[in-house]
């Protein structure tokens, strides 16, 4: 693929720091981007994704679907030459993990009530 067909992306983290920029083919999927984000995530951050499913990528205010390609995302400014497109990488634990943690917290609590009648 010619060099000028590649799309240059960087990923902005919750604290304002960036991962990248990296060059991708327009045929690269969002799932591939998420894998790269997980691999490149700084180890010193408090909040870190455990898997690609924990990462949400946001571009132009829209959460990108895993099955979409970079070319299908219709990124604004993608037609301009040599522009680095910034996507926001948000860590959001998967729903299964969140539900499991919530169930542990929701276990019935035994309360003890004592009444003394004199």
Beta strands, then each sheet from edge to edge (+ up, - down):
strand 1: 7-12
strand 2: 18-24
strand 3: 55-59
strand 4: 62-63
strand 5: 84-91
sheet 1: 2+ 1- 5- 3+ 4-
end
